[in-house]
């Protein structure tokens, strides 16, 4: 959560001073990022529930995700044959009934789930013996709680908040009510009057109270529009100022396309470049020929040829008397680039070195040669941003799998040796609608075409009941000398979720299914060195089957691996499934991907798997993932320095983003330093939120 201030007084008022909180609960609230009264006021409900029974049970189907209110009909606790207890609850909408079932539950459920009361339920509908059921649903009972505030007892629409240990919905509602009762008068505005009037926004004080206490969902959604705008508006001011800074300050090197080294590389290639690769090379060369420092994102699916495009750009820098570098997130990827470049450039007057972390023989000599200028191309890991790594005349840097590096690392590299041109590579296709928000400082190029000789990975959806058939298909590939990946969502067995974990699968495959083949296990808890060693053995063909968690999502090129089996595929997002599938099909042989689904699975999960079966196009998949799941799965991990949105939804709020972006650009065009008196409220709030980030990205 962004801890910066909109309202200094409320931001500096510790949450423990709210009636009903105190020191102990204040410590618990920090897990939700809540430290002050303002933080609590900005903890918006994740949804709203109605006390009115929703009569729609007759339309429910297996796989539906539901969130509705029902009547409790009956409750029954049973003993299983193994001596464990199961709690069954019958609920109805006044006509149709369904069953809720808990296999693990506290005794308090028996006291609160009383026939005749109303209950709100949330979960996924499954079926057993033709009866619809909810297994371990989230729920809230409405009647019978004497501790409920009188205020909330009269409300038909109730907010549902994110919770942490020690809090119930009733507790959270009570303290939020207390916060507004005591401190609402201290809420200050963070948008100027002309913007409020232009877009018809409520004051911030009214808007915050409607978000928590409103009784009209349509009105609440209108108010949320205002908060989404706020976040987008200030984020777009950041990028507008950054782009102006780059235009004014970031003078780059001017490269001339001499067509010496680049032409020789083109003649050496054993294949014809795709039209998409040629287009992107022209875009990059145009940037490099200008006097502005290039800052470009190159997107393309696994196998689309991003690396060879990058090598052309690196050679353009070299034939102009500069050095060029590429930074990879892991040593194994850096070594792969090093070996590929050496093979492609053999016999050409190009000196290449590989710089890794730690101490090893020859590193000092390589660093000295880089500083002296006799090295032309440098391939490295994070070691390239160490202070003792110096270049004689660095003109170009490419950052591979750039989402693995934060903005701070990007800035550090960009400042080396006088504004080298920057190219960021990503195998995660990002819809254009998101690029202006997440990479507002970058131009975007796309390789949206695969080489003609690259075969599509044949993708099959298989149920867990047919897993033995999948194993038979895998064994056929092994007998033909191929290798296989098996991917699981968990490392070890979980008490909370019944999933097939990597350790159990490894044990089963190595001991029972494939005892004659070499099987290894890799997961995120292993050290980087152990992971690299395991991956190297797999690449060398010493290991036939690699059982892994998603750590192989971005990994080394293993052309001989022709099979990817993804367990509990219904648990993964589209972008992640696509990245995992991209680990195979890198050689000349036909590759296969088996998506093993377990029941129950939601309708959205079913649609995801269907899309995976239909297309190998990463850009189509990215757009669909954005529709179905949102941007979290696309970007995976938080990037240091990028705006983090709490109120805005990058999927649903594209119209708001466009409006906020236009307003921000107009503002900065008219008042670049935000010094006009009418914009004082904007400057104060902007600096409170983004001062440090602006210093970070203005490179």
Helices and strands as residue ranges (DSSP letters): H 8-11, G 15-17, H 22-29, G 30-32, H 37-41, E 47-50, G 57-59, E 65-79, E 85-92, E 97-102, H 108-112, E 118-128, E 131-135, E 138-141, H 150-153, E 157-160, H 169-183, G 184-186, H 193-199, H 204-213, H 217-249, H 261-268, H 275-289, E 295-300, H 306-318, E 323-327, H 331-344, E 352-355, H 363-372, E 377-380, G 382-385, E 394-399, G 402-404, H 407-414, E 421-426, H 432-438, E 443-447, E 458-463, G 464-466, H 467-479, E 483-487, H 502-508, I 509-513, E 519-522, H 528-539, E 545-548, G 550-552, E 561-566, G 569-571, H 574-581, E 592-597, H 603-614, H 618-628, H 631-635, H 654-670, G 677-679, H 680-697
